[in-house]
Amino acid sequence: MSSRGKLAFISDIHGNLLALQAVLNDIAGAEADRVYCLGDLVGYGPRPNEVIELIREREIPTIMGNYDDGVGNNRDDCGCAYPDPEEARLGDLSLQWTKQEVTRENRKFLAELTETREIEAGGYRFKLVHGSPRRINEYLYIDRPAKSLNRFFQGEDFEVLVCGHTHLPYVRFLESGIIINDGTAGKPKPFGSGEEHYSPAVSYALVRVGRIREGPQADREISLEIRTVKYDQEKTAREIEASGLPDHFAKILRGK
């Protein structure tokens, strides 16, 4: 007897409706059985309400991101840990704009999201978080020491940890388990060293799992893929410029 399936993980949409639609279309084409969202539906992007409403319409299980918490619970800070004052200033403008824009009903939806979720598929146990199992806004970057990452699995009943928050996708195999970061379905971050480089494409994680044989010693298999998706980023950039949000966020979507 075998049990197989495909899981898709998305996160960090940040009010970018066109990117979300493109990602969901790609997921449909990949014939994923289940889709999960790891949070940060809002912030920086021009269409937060439409993003929330599409997630709700599709009934996509969603956990809370730090930005969802900041908007849903009307906090003074989004928990983004900006590295420099100018980024902090722009981030504050984004937070205030988004809190004013999001409807009361959608704020309630954000405030009621849970911070973690555990699922099972193909004999594998997954833990879904936005930042880390420890904090909603903790960054788990790919170059974090393995010893530190292995601690998240100790004493826990999951083998695959899926996260977002960094906006930089990766898959990492550790002694204690597997970590998947799905990247961002809406707001790219710079990569590389020296001058900043942005990729205008967005991403998500596609996971194929299978249980080849049932029982205590069942054989299992898992394959992991980070898929990049193109969309009309220029149209979203123009929407940002027309919305009153800082133009800086439009430049990011243009790859600048």
N, C-alpha and C positions, 0 to 999 in steps of 0.2 A: 504494500500500500504506500502511495506517495502523497505528499501534500506540498504544493508549491504556490507561490504568489509573488506579486510585485507591489512594493510599497514606494510611494513618492513622498518626499519631505521638502517642504518649502518654508521660508521664513524671511523676515526683514524686507517686507514689501514696501513699507514706508510711503503709503499713499500713491503708489504708482500703479494705477489701474491698468494701463495698456500693457505693462510688463507682466502683471498678474494674469491677464487674459491670455497672453502669449504662452506663459509657462503652463497654465492649465490646458491649453490646446495641445501643447507638446506632451503633457502627461497623458492626455486622452489618446494621442497617437501611439504612445508607448504601452497603452493598455494596462495601466496600473490598476490594481484591485482596490487599493486604499490610498488616500491622500491625507497627510497630516501637516498642520501648520505650527511652527515653533515660535510664533509671535512676532511682535513689532509690525503690526498692520499699518500703523500711522506714523506721522512725523516726516518732515522734509518734502514730502510729495503733495501735489495739488488736489488729490481726490480721495481723502481719507474715508469719507462716508461711503462712497461707491465701493471701495475696497472691502470695508467691513460688511456691507450689504451683500456683496458677491460671495464672500466667505460664508455668511449666514445662509444665503440662498442655496449654496451647494452643500450645506451641512457638513463642512470640513471640520473635523475635530481640531481645536486650536488651544494652545496654551499661551499664557501671558508673557509678553516681552516687557522689558523695562520701559519702553516708550508707551506701551498700552497701559501700564501701571500709572505712568506719569499723567497721561491724559484722562484715563478712566477714573482715577482717584484724585484728580485736580491737584497734583503735587507741584511744588515750585521748581523741581529738578527732574530731568528724565533719567538720571542715573547713567549718563553716557560717558562720563570720565574723559572729557575733552582734554587733549594734551597741551593746548595753548589758548591764550585769552581770546584770540580772534575766533577760533572755532567755538569756544564757549559762548561768545556773543551771538554768533549766527545760530547756534543750537538753541539758545534761549528765545530768539525771535521765532524760530520754527515751533518750539513748544507752545509759546503764547498764541501764535496763529492757529495751530492745530486745536488747542483747547477751545478757542472761540468758534472754530468751524464745525467741529464734530457735534452732532445732535445729542440731545439728552438720552434718547433711547440707545444710541450707539455707544455713548460713554458708559452707560449701565452695562452693556454687553462686555465692554473691555474690562470694567471693574470686577466682573463676576467670573472672568477666566481663571482657571487654576494654573499654578506655576509648574507643575510636572504632570507627566502621564506615563504609565507603563503599559506596554502592549506585548503580545506574543504572536509570532508568525513563523511558520515553517520550523517549529521547534526552537527558535531563538527568542530570547527575552530582550526587549528594548526598553530603555529609559529615555524619554524625550524631555529636554530642557531647553530654555532659551540661551542662557549663558553657561551655567555649570550646575551640577546637582547641589552645590553649596550656596551659590548666589545667582540671582536672576541676571545680574549685570557683570558677572565675572567673565573675562575673555580667555578662552582656551585656544591659543594660537598653535599652529602646527609645530613650532620650534620649542614648545614647552618641554622640559625634561621628562623623559618617560617615567622616572620614579615618581614625579609629582602626579602625572596623569593616572598611573596605576592605582593610586590611593582611592580614586573615585569608585573603583570596583570592589575594594576590600570590604567584606562583610555585607555585600549587596547581592541581590538576586537578579542581576541582569548581566548580559554579555556584550550588548551593543549600546553605546551612548551616542545619541544624536543631538546635536546642538547647532546653534546659529550665532548671532550677535556680532561675530568678528567681520562678517560680510566676505570672508576669504575662505573658499571651499577647500576641503581636503578629506582624505581618508587615511587613518593611521592605525596600523595593527600593533597592539601592545601585548605584553606577556599576559595581562589579566583580561583583555577584551579588545574591542574595536571602537574607535571614535570616528564618527562621521560629522563633518561640518558641511551643511548644505549651501553655504555661501549667502547670496542675497537674491531675492526675486524682485528687487526694485531699486537699490541704491548701491552702485559699485564703490569700492574703496581703492586707494592707490596700491600698487604692488611694485616690487622691484626696489632698487636702491638708487640713491642720488636723486635725480629729478623725479617728480611724481608722474606715474603712468596710470591711466585709468582704462579699464575695458568697459565699453558701453553695454556689453552683453550681460544678461542676468543668468542665474543658475539655480539648479535644484539637485537633490540627490535621488537616484533611482536605485532601489535595493531589491534584488531577486533572492528569494529564500526558498528552500525546499527541504522536506523531510523524506528521505529516500526509503527508509524503513522505520516502522514504529517500534516502540519498546524502549527499555532502559538504555540500551546500547545503540540507539537509532543513529544511522548515518544522516548527516545534514550537510547542506551546501549553501553557500552565500556568495553572491557577487555584487559588487558595489560600483556605481558609476555616477560621476558628477556630470550632468548635462548642462551645456550652455545654450541659451536661447536668445535669438535676436528679436527686436521689436522696434517700433517707431519711436526711438528715444528723442528725436527732434520734436515730435509733436508734444511729448510730455514736457520737454524743456520749455517750449513756448507756453504751455499751460502754467508752468511754474512762474515764468516772467509775467504773465497776466494776472496771477493770483495775489500778488503782494508778498510772496515769500522772497527771501534773498536770492538774487540772480546766481549766486555762487552754486546753488544746488542745480541750476540749469546747466552750468558749465561742466559739472561733474558728469551729467548724463551725456554731454557732448564729447566726453573723453578728454577734457582739458583740466 
